[in-house]
Amino acid sequence: MCLKSMIYADRTNSYELMARPRITLTVSEDVYQYLSDWAEREERPLANLAAYLLSQAVKERQQVDKKQNKGEG
């Protein structure tokens, strides 16, 4: 791979990471503090922890939905 292609690929990957969809949410002070402490203990950004937790919740819900759909068919 030539240098020009490598630079383009690197820029493309960076753009894809930056272009990820974003959401804004509001949580109670207690939830915020708990998540903030949790993120600090794991030495990761709060936003990264929140994204991980939401992704896990969606995966679990998808499995529930899949099981429910099998029961209907």
C-alpha positions in Angstrom: 0.0 0.0 0.0 1.4 3.4 -1.0 1.8 6.2 1.6 -0.9 8.2 0.0 -3.4 5.3 0.4 -2.3 4.8 4.0 -2.9 8.5 4.8 -6.3 8.4 3.1 -7.3 5.2 5.0 -6.2 6.8 8.3 -8.3 9.9 7.6 -11.2 7.8 6.6 -11.0 5.8 9.8 -10.8 8.9 11.9 -13.7 10.4 10.1 -15.8 7.3 10.7 -15.1 7.5 14.4 -15.9 11.2 14.6 -19.1 10.8 12.6 -20.7 8.3 15.0 -24.3 9.3 16.1 -24.6 11.2 19.3 -27.4 11.5 21.9 -28.0 13.8 24.8 -29.6 12.5 27.9 -30.5 13.7 31.3 -30.1 11.6 34.5 -30.6 12.3 38.2 -27.8 13.6 40.3 -27.5 10.2 42.1 -27.2 8.3 38.8 -24.7 10.8 37.5 -22.6 10.6 40.6 -22.7 6.8 40.6 -21.7 6.6 36.9 -19.0 9.2 37.4 -17.5 7.3 40.3 -17.7 4.0 38.4 -15.9 5.5 35.4 -13.2 7.0 37.6 -12.6 3.5 39.2 -12.3 2.0 35.8 -10.1 4.9 34.6 -12.3 5.6 31.6 -14.3 8.6 30.4 -17.9 8.8 31.6 -19.2 9.0 28.1 -17.3 5.9 27.2 -18.8 4.0 30.1 -22.3 5.2 29.3 -21.9 4.2 25.6 -20.7 0.7 26.8 -23.6 0.3 29.2 -26.2 1.4 26.6 -24.7 -1.0 24.0 -24.9 -3.9 26.5 -28.5 -3.0 27.3 -29.4 -3.0 23.6 -27.7 -6.4 23.1 -29.7 -7.9 26.0 -33.0 -6.4 24.7 -32.3 -7.7 21.2 -31.8 -11.2 22.6 -35.2 -10.9 24.5 -36.9 -9.7 21.4 -35.4 -12.5 19.3 -36.7 -15.1 21.9 -40.1 -13.5 21.9 -40.3 -13.5 18.1 -39.4 -17.2 17.9 -42.3 -17.9 20.3 -44.7 -16.1 18.0 -43.7 -17.8 14.8 
